[in-house]
């Protein structure tokens, strides 16, 4: 009987030790997959400044005592500075931009017998809103629409009758694409249609200046 009791006790001890050993073993860790890397979205929010320049073509006209009988072509170039601010909401980008350029956009036509008239834009500024959408894997490409106020100096000259210079306000509308190129630097290309409405001209006449602009620019974001 003693032997049976001792054998049973040894069996219980052996089972307990085996169970304790099993409990001490940690289960093998399950393999885990690293989370996918997500490229951070480019941040367009903030103030920026830069340079712009380009070429223009369009039409002008003189009416009244000195009449060109319709439109005539104008063309030329411009260069100047840009200042703006963007605010980004998810991928939508809202902005306000202003620029001021030296301009040499001009054209001439006969406006009376033996008289030639010239209409010349000497400087041009705009104050525009911008609405864009950040595209690309990291949102570094920004197509946008833009429009607002245009203003500038228009000089109308007539042979032998002098000239008249006016500062006029009108409107502009267009669009473009801006892209991040390196660090805080971005580059853009855009199209603007500009209409400065009617301005003064010699001999009690009026002139009108309208043009299409294609401009490039480079900006630094602060």
C-alpha positions in Angstrom: 0.0 0.0 0.0 2.9 2.3 0.8 4.4 1.7 -2.6 1.1 2.6 -4.3 0.9 5.9 -2.3 4.5 6.8 -3.0 4.1 6.1 -6.7 1.0 8.2 -6.9 2.7 11.1 -5.1 5.7 10.9 -7.5 3.3 11.0 -10.5 1.5 14.1 -9.2 4.9 15.8 -8.6 6.0 14.9 -12.2 2.8 16.3 -13.7 3.1 19.5 -11.7 6.7 20.1 -12.8 5.9 19.4 -16.4 3.0 21.9 -16.3 5.1 24.5 -14.7 7.7 24.1 -17.4 5.0 24.5 -20.1 3.7 27.7 -18.4 7.2 29.1 -18.3 7.6 28.9 -22.1 6.4 32.0 -23.9 4.4 31.4 -27.1 6.3 32.3 -30.3 5.6 35.9 -31.4 3.3 36.1 -34.4 5.0 37.8 -37.4 3.8 41.4 -38.0 3.7 43.4 -41.2 5.3 46.9 -41.2 2.7 49.7 -41.9 2.8 51.1 -45.4 4.7 54.3 -45.8 2.5 57.3 -46.7 4.2 60.2 -48.4 3.3 63.4 -46.5 1.2 65.9 -48.4 3.0 69.1 -49.5 1.9 72.1 -47.5 0.9 75.1 -49.7 -0.2 77.2 -46.7 1.7 80.4 -46.1 3.2 83.6 -47.5 5.3 83.7 -50.7 7.1 86.2 -52.9 8.7 86.0 -56.2 9.4 87.2 -59.8 7.2 86.9 -62.9 7.6 87.9 -66.5 6.4 87.0 -70.0 4.9 88.1 -73.3 1.5 89.5 -74.3 -0.6 90.0 -77.4 -4.1 91.5 -77.9 -5.9 94.4 -79.4 -6.5 98.1 -78.8 -8.8 100.7 -80.4 -9.3 104.4 -80.6 -12.7 105.9 -81.1 -14.1 109.4 -81.3 -12.7 112.2 -83.5 -9.6 110.1 -83.8 -10.9 106.7 -84.8 -9.0 103.6 -85.9 -12.3 102.1 -87.3 -11.9 99.0 -85.2 -9.3 97.0 -83.3 -5.6 96.8 -84.1 -3.0 94.5 -82.7 -0.7 95.1 -79.7 2.1 93.0 -78.3 5.1 93.2 -76.0 6.7 92.0 -72.8 6.6 92.6 -69.1 8.5 91.8 -65.9 7.9 92.4 -62.2 7.3 91.1 -58.7 4.7 88.9 -57.0 3.4 88.6 -53.5 0.7 86.2 -52.2 -0.7 84.0 -49.5 -2.3 80.5 -49.7 -4.5 78.5 -47.3 -4.8 74.8 -47.8 -7.8 72.7 -46.7 -7.1 69.1 -47.4 -6.2 69.2 -51.1 -8.1 72.5 -51.9 -5.9 75.6 -51.9 -7.4 79.1 -51.6 -5.2 82.1 -52.2 -4.8 85.8 -52.8 -2.1 87.1 -55.1 -0.9 90.5 -56.3 1.7 91.5 -58.8 3.2 94.7 -60.2 5.0 94.7 -63.6 6.9 97.1 -65.8 5.2 96.7 -69.2 6.0 97.5 -72.9 2.9 96.2 -74.6 1.9 98.5 -77.5 0.4 98.8 -81.0 -0.4 101.5 -83.5 -2.8 102.1 -86.4 -4.0 105.0 -88.7 -6.6 107.0 -86.8 -7.2 109.9 -89.2 -5.9 111.0 -92.6 -2.1 111.2 -92.2 -2.3 110.6 -88.5 -1.1 107.4 -86.6 -2.2 106.6 -83.1 -0.4 104.4 -80.6 -1.8 102.8 -77.5 0.9 101.6 -75.0 0.6 99.9 -71.6 3.5 101.2 -69.5 2.9 99.3 -66.2 0.4 96.7 -65.1 -0.8 95.3 -61.7 -3.3 92.7 -60.6 -5.0 91.7 -57.4 -6.5 88.2 -57.8 -8.1 85.4 -55.9 -6.8 81.9 -56.7 -8.7 78.5 -56.3 -6.6 75.4 -56.8 -6.4 71.7 -56.1 -3.1 70.0 -55.0 -2.5 66.9 -57.2 0.2 64.2 -57.5 1.3 61.6 -55.0 2.4 64.3 -52.5 0.3 67.2 -53.7 3.2 69.1 -55.2 1.3 70.1 -58.4 -1.3 72.9 -58.1 -3.5 73.7 -61.1 -5.7 76.7 -60.4 -8.2 79.3 -61.6 -7.6 83.0 -60.9 -9.4 86.3 -61.4 -9.9 89.8 -60.0 -8.8 93.4 -60.4 -6.4 94.6 -63.1 -5.0 98.2 -63.2 -2.3 99.9 -65.1 -1.0 102.9 -67.0 -2.1 103.5 -70.6 -0.5 106.1 -72.9 -2.3 107.0 -76.1 -0.4 109.1 -78.6 -1.4 110.7 -81.9 1.1 112.2 -84.4 1.3 115.9 -84.1 -1.6 116.0 -81.5 0.3 115.0 -78.4 -0.5 112.2 -76.0 -2.7 111.3 -73.0 -1.7 109.1 -70.1 -4.3 107.5 -67.8 -4.3 105.1 -64.9 -7.2 102.7 -65.4 -8.8 99.8 -63.5 -10.4 96.8 -65.2 -10.5 93.1 -64.7 -8.5 89.9 -65.4 -9.4 86.2 -65.6 -7.2 83.1 -66.2 -5.6 80.0 -64.9 -2.3 78.2 -64.5 -0.2 75.5 -62.9 2.3 75.8 -60.1 4.7 73.1 -58.9 7.1 72.6 -56.0 10.6 72.3 -57.4 13.0 72.3 -54.5 12.5 73.0 -50.8 10.5 76.2 -50.4 10.9 77.1 -54.2 8.0 76.7 -56.6 7.6 77.6 -60.3 4.5 78.5 -62.3 3.1 79.2 -65.7 -0.2 81.0 -66.2 -2.5 82.7 -68.7 -4.4 85.9 -68.0 -6.8 87.9 -70.1 -6.7 91.6 -69.1 -9.2 94.4 -70.0 -8.4 97.9 -68.8 -11.6 99.3 -70.2 -11.8 102.8 -71.8 -9.0 105.4 -71.3 -8.5 109.0 -72.5 -6.9 109.9 -75.8 -5.9 113.1 -77.6 -8.5 115.4 -79.4 -11.4 114.3 -77.1 -11.1 110.6 -78.2 -11.0 107.4 -76.1 -8.9 104.3 -76.4 -9.3 100.8 -75.1 -6.6 98.3 -74.1 -7.1 94.5 -74.0 -4.4 91.8 -74.0 -3.6 88.1 -73.4 -0.7 87.3 -71.2 1.4 84.2 -70.8 3.7 84.5 -67.9 6.2 82.3 -66.0 7.2 82.9 -62.4 9.3 81.6 -59.6 8.2 81.9 -55.9 9.8 81.4 -52.5 7.5 80.2 -49.7 8.2 81.5 -46.2 
